[in-house]
Amino acid sequence: MEERTVRIGIIGCGGIANGKQMPSLAKVKGVEMVAFCDIVKERAEKAAETYGSEGANVYTDYTELLKDSSIEVIHVCTPNKSHAPISIAAMEAGKHVLCEKPMAKTAAEARQMVETAKRTGKKLTIGYDNRYRNDSLYLKELVEQGELGDIYFAKAHAVRRRAVPTWGVFLNEEEQGGGPLIDIGTHALDLTLWTMNNYNVKSVVGNVYYKLSNTENAANAFGPWDPKEFTVEDSAFAFITMENGATITLEASWALNTLDVDEAKTTLCGTKAGADMRDGLRINGEKLSRLYVTKPDLNAGGVAYYEGGAESQADKEARLWIEAIRNGTEPLVKAEQALVVSEILEAIYQSAKTGKTIYFDEANVPATTN
């Protein structure tokens, strides 16, 4: 049976669009990328030439693109500052939206996005593609089957030794809202909350650091950064307490003098067993009065959404998102879940600024300090 055509508009034709979104969408049958928008017209033109359907349109103003009633889906691949206004305008125009992570620059904007999705009835998902990895899906299924028991401690890992992104606007606080915490820490936190299936936050304590950003001619995987342009933190750490008493520690850094590096990974500790992604997915526990460690074969299939080891997480994200559009089902990444991630991130920055614990109220919104 031939799948119905889904017409997509791409807003933002920079690194994430070219490195992930457009190549993956191009592999999904029945998808047509029919419109491309970027403030640099040449980028939009190149994207249209490479990935566009015949007669694809090019824009420098996204509001003009949104007037095309034939477009069903919008992918927002712009800097964090514009995630919310573009996503909201797209849903108001009757489009479903996949917005790249993090959801928005502020938690208030993220809440507006959720409210707009509910009011318009449009689907909204966020690009937390690490959920689509085989190890993530396997771990999620283990937790859902109760194999780990009650998960009461977890770690969200997002630490690089020296890999500060020196292109685009990554170092610009005004455009991005933060540094490694909002860039890579957001992936690790989303993965941890999702595998735990725990989104009820009680309190957050956090610290952020600007320790290495002033370094001139620093050794860095992407070349030295300009200290004058490095206006975001280089590291952030947090202690998160959930309503049920569970504890999550979060570590996020682009540049840290450590050899203990991991990114977009989680560690879970439960009453029956534990799991971590430090050296592939490892499950640890006790059976017959003996301790054990196992590493499941993640290429054997059998977990939800699995369709062959060759499918990348980005390709799986694109395929399942389009399936949700066609079938009228919920996307794997729900906007309400991504909102909690944004609320925690903002609470960490707020705690670091005030030196106080941030408490969440009954609506799971940062409310008071102490």
JOFEN-V956429 format. One record per pair of residues at least 6 apart in sequence whose ideal C-beta (glycine too) atoms are under 7 Angstrom apart, sorted by sequence separation. I is the first residue (numbers start at 0). J is the second residue. If there is no record, write none. Layout:
BEGIN
i->I j->J
i->I j->J
END
This chain:
BEGIN
i->24 j->30
i->37 j->43
i->58 j->64
i->90 j->96
i->103 j->109
i->129 j->135
i->141 j->147
i->168 j->174
i->169 j->175
i->175 j->181
i->192 j->198
i->211 j->217
i->217 j->223
i->240 j->246
i->267 j->273
i->274 j->280
i->275 j->281
i->323 j->329
i->350 j->356
i->359 j->365
i->360 j->366
i->9 j->16
i->36 j->43
i->75 j->82
i->89 j->96
i->102 j->109
i->116 j->123
i->168 j->175
i->216 j->223
i->217 j->224
i->267 j->274
i->274 j->281
i->284 j->291
i->323 j->330
i->350 j->357
i->359 j->366
i->24 j->32
i->35 j->43
i->47 j->55
i->77 j->85
i->142 j->150
i->239 j->247
i->274 j->282
i->283 j->291
i->349 j->357
i->357 j->365
i->358 j->366
i->103 j->112
i->266 j->275
i->283 j->292
i->358 j->367
i->47 j->57
i->75 j->85
i->86 j->96
i->102 j->112
i->238 j->248
i->239 j->249
i->272 j->282
i->273 j->283
i->298 j->308
i->320 j->330
i->9 j->20
i->21 j->32
i->35 j->46
i->75 j->86
i->112 j->123
i->215 j->226
i->265 j->276
i->272 j->283
i->273 j->284
i->281 j->292
i->282 j->293
i->304 j->315
i->346 j->357
i->357 j->368
i->358 j->369
i->9 j->21
i->35 j->47
i->86 j->98
i->214 j->226
i->237 j->249
i->264 j->276
i->272 j->284
i->319 j->331
i->356 j->368
i->44 j->57
i->169 j->182
i->213 j->226
i->236 j->249
i->264 j->277
i->271 j->284
i->281 j->294
i->282 j->295
i->355 j->368
i->356 j->369
i->43 j->57
i->212 j->226
i->236 j->250
i->280 j->294
i->355 j->369
i->43 j->58
i->279 j->294
i->280 j->295
i->304 j->319
i->353 j->368
i->35 j->51
i->43 j->59
i->73 j->89
i->82 j->98
i->235 j->251
i->261 j->277
i->349 j->365
i->7 j->24
i->40 j->57
i->212 j->229
i->234 j->251
i->280 j->297
i->32 j->50
i->33 j->51
i->234 j->252
i->32 j->51
i->33 j->52
i->40 j->59
i->233 j->252
i->346 j->365
i->32 j->52
i->35 j->55
i->82 j->102
i->83 j->103
i->233 j->253
i->345 j->365
i->31 j->52
i->34 j->55
i->38 j->59
i->73 j->94
i->75 j->96
i->82 j->103
i->212 j->233
i->233 j->254
i->234 j->255
i->342 j->363
i->33 j->55
i->34 j->56
i->35 j->57
i->36 j->58
i->37 j->59
i->72 j->94
i->79 j->101
i->82 j->104
i->157 j->179
i->211 j->233
i->342 j->364
i->7 j->30
i->9 j->32
i->12 j->35
i->32 j->55
i->33 j->56
i->36 j->59
i->65 j->88
i->71 j->94
i->72 j->95
i->73 j->96
i->74 j->97
i->75 j->98
i->76 j->99
i->102 j->125
i->209 j->232
i->210 j->233
i->342 j->365
i->5 j->29
i->7 j->31
i->34 j->58
i->61 j->85
i->65 j->89
i->70 j->94
i->71 j->95
i->75 j->99
i->79 j->103
i->80 j->104
i->87 j->111
i->91 j->115
i->208 j->232
i->209 j->233
i->210 j->234
i->339 j->363
i->4 j->29
i->5 j->30
i->6 j->31
i->7 j->32
i->8 j->33
i->12 j->37
i->21 j->46
i->25 j->50
i->36 j->61
i->79 j->104
i->83 j->108
i->87 j->112
i->90 j->115
i->96 j->121
i->100 j->125
i->207 j->232
i->208 j->233
i->2 j->28
i->3 j->29
i->7 j->33
i->8 j->34
i->9 j->35
i->10 j->36
i->11 j->37
i->62 j->88
i->83 j->109
i->86 j->112
i->90 j->116
i->95 j->121
i->100 j->126
i->157 j->183
i->208 j->234
i->2 j->29
i->4 j->31
i->6 j->33
i->9 j->36
i->65 j->92
i->94 j->121
i->95 j->122
i->96 j->123
i->97 j->124
i->98 j->125
i->99 j->126
i->100 j->127
i->157 j->184
i->180 j->207
i->36 j->64
i->83 j->111
i->87 j->115
i->91 j->119
i->98 j->126
i->207 j->235
i->13 j->42
i->21 j->50
i->65 j->94
i->83 j->112
i->90 j->119
i->97 j->126
i->157 j->186
i->12 j->42
i->16 j->46
i->34 j->64
i->157 j->187
i->205 j->235
i->206 j->236
i->12 j->43
i->90 j->121
i->156 j->187
i->205 j->236
i->155 j->187
i->205 j->237
i->34 j->67
i->90 j->123
i->155 j->188
i->204 j->237
i->12 j->46
i->203 j->237
i->204 j->238
i->34 j->70
i->155 j->191
i->203 j->239
i->9 j->46
i->33 j->70
i->86 j->123
i->153 j->191
i->202 j->240
i->200 j->239
i->201 j->240
i->201 j->241
i->200 j->241
i->201 j->242
i->153 j->195
i->199 j->241
i->199 j->242
i->211 j->254
i->197 j->241
i->199 j->243
i->150 j->195
i->197 j->243
i->197 j->245
i->10 j->61
i->184 j->235
i->142 j->194
i->180 j->232
i->178 j->231
i->179 j->232
i->10 j->64
i->20 j->74
i->139 j->193
i->142 j->196
i->170 j->224
i->177 j->231
i->178 j->232
i->179 j->233
i->135 j->190
i->139 j->194
i->177 j->232
i->178 j->233
i->179 j->234
i->180 j->235
i->8 j->64
i->20 j->76
i->138 j->194
i->163 j->219
i->165 j->221
i->175 j->231
i->179 j->235
i->191 j->247
i->129 j->186
i->161 j->218
i->162 j->219
i->164 j->221
i->165 j->222
i->161 j->219
i->162 j->220
i->163 j->221
i->170 j->228
i->172 j->230
i->8 j->67
i->127 j->186
i->161 j->220
i->162 j->221
i->165 j->224
i->170 j->229
i->171 j->230
i->172 j->231
i->16 j->76
i->130 j->190
i->170 j->230
i->15 j->76
i->129 j->190
i->163 j->224
i->170 j->231
i->188 j->249
i->8 j->70
i->127 j->189
i->187 j->249
i->6 j->69
i->7 j->70
i->10 j->73
i->13 j->76
i->130 j->193
i->6 j->70
i->10 j->74
i->11 j->75
i->187 j->251
i->6 j->71
i->7 j->72
i->8 j->73
i->9 j->74
i->10 j->75
i->11 j->76
i->184 j->249
i->5 j->71
i->10 j->76
i->11 j->77
i->5 j->72
i->7 j->74
i->9 j->76
i->10 j->77
i->184 j->251
i->183 j->251
i->105 j->176
i->180 j->251
i->194 j->265
i->104 j->176
i->179 j->251
i->195 j->267
i->179 j->252
i->190 j->263
i->194 j->267
i->179 j->253
i->191 j->265
i->10 j->85
i->178 j->253
i->190 j->265
i->187 j->263
i->186 j->263
i->187 j->264
i->187 j->265
i->183 j->262
i->101 j->181
i->183 j->263
i->15 j->99
i->101 j->185
i->100 j->185
i->100 j->186
i->78 j->168
i->163 j->253
i->162 j->253
i->163 j->254
i->155 j->247
i->158 j->250
i->151 j->244
i->152 j->245
i->157 j->250
i->159 j->252
i->161 j->254
i->80 j->174
i->151 j->245
i->152 j->246
i->153 j->247
i->154 j->248
i->155 j->249
i->156 j->250
i->157 j->251
i->158 j->252
i->159 j->253
i->79 j->174
i->150 j->245
i->151 j->246
i->159 j->254
i->160 j->255
i->78 j->174
i->79 j->175
i->78 j->175
i->79 j->176
i->158 j->255
i->160 j->257
i->160 j->258
i->158 j->257
i->160 j->260
i->158 j->259
i->159 j->260
i->79 j->181
i->158 j->260
i->158 j->261
i->159 j->262
i->158 j->262
i->239 j->343
i->156 j->261
i->157 j->262
i->156 j->262
i->157 j->263
i->156 j->264
i->156 j->265
i->155 j->265
i->237 j->347
i->154 j->265
i->153 j->265
i->154 j->266
i->235 j->347
i->153 j->266
i->153 j->267
i->153 j->268
i->152 j->268
i->150 j->267
i->151 j->268
i->150 j->268
i->150 j->269
i->147 j->267
i->149 j->269
i->148 j->269
i->149 j->270
i->147 j->269
i->148 j->270
i->148 j->271
i->147 j->271
i->148 j->272
i->146 j->271
i->147 j->272
i->146 j->272
i->147 j->273
i->147 j->274
i->141 j->274
i->129 j->263
i->138 j->274
i->198 j->336
i->200 j->339
i->203 j->343
i->198 j->339
i->207 j->348
i->134 j->276
i->138 j->280
i->205 j->347
i->137 j->280
i->193 j->336
i->200 j->343
i->203 j->346
i->192 j->336
i->203 j->347
i->207 j->351
i->205 j->350
i->206 j->351
i->134 j->280
i->204 j->350
i->205 j->351
i->192 j->339
i->203 j->350
i->189 j->337
i->192 j->340
i->189 j->340
i->14 j->166
i->188 j->340
i->204 j->356
i->14 j->167
i->13 j->167
i->202 j->356
i->203 j->357
i->185 j->340
i->188 j->343
i->202 j->357
i->202 j->358
i->202 j->359
i->137 j->295
i->201 j->359
i->185 j->344
i->200 j->359
i->137 j->297
i->140 j->302
i->134 j->297
i->140 j->303
i->181 j->344
i->200 j->363
i->133 j->297
i->180 j->344
i->199 j->363
i->137 j->302
i->136 j->302
i->136 j->303
i->180 j->347
i->136 j->304
i->133 j->302
i->136 j->305
i->177 j->348
i->133 j->305
i->132 j->312
i->131 j->312
i->129 j->312
i->128 j->312
i->131 j->315
i->128 j->313
i->131 j->316
i->128 j->316
i->124 j->320
i->122 j->323
i->130 j->331
i->122 j->324
i->130 j->332
i->127 j->332
i->124 j->330
i->125 j->332
i->122 j->330
i->124 j->332
i->125 j->334
i->124 j->334
i->127 j->337
i->123 j->334
i->125 j->337
i->116 j->334
i->113 j->334
i->112 j->334
i->113 j->335
i->97 j->320
i->113 j->338
i->110 j->338
i->95 j->324
i->109 j->338
i->109 j->341
i->102 j->337
i->106 j->341
i->102 j->338
i->106 j->342
i->102 j->340
i->103 j->341
i->102 j->341
i->106 j->345
i->101 j->341
i->105 j->345
i->101 j->344
i->72 j->324
i->71 j->324
i->26 j->314
i->23 j->313
i->27 j->317
i->23 j->314
i->27 j->318
i->30 j->321
i->23 j->316
i->24 j->317
i->19 j->313
i->23 j->317
i->27 j->321
i->5 j->321
i->5 j->324
i->5 j->325
i->3 j->325
i->2 j->325
END
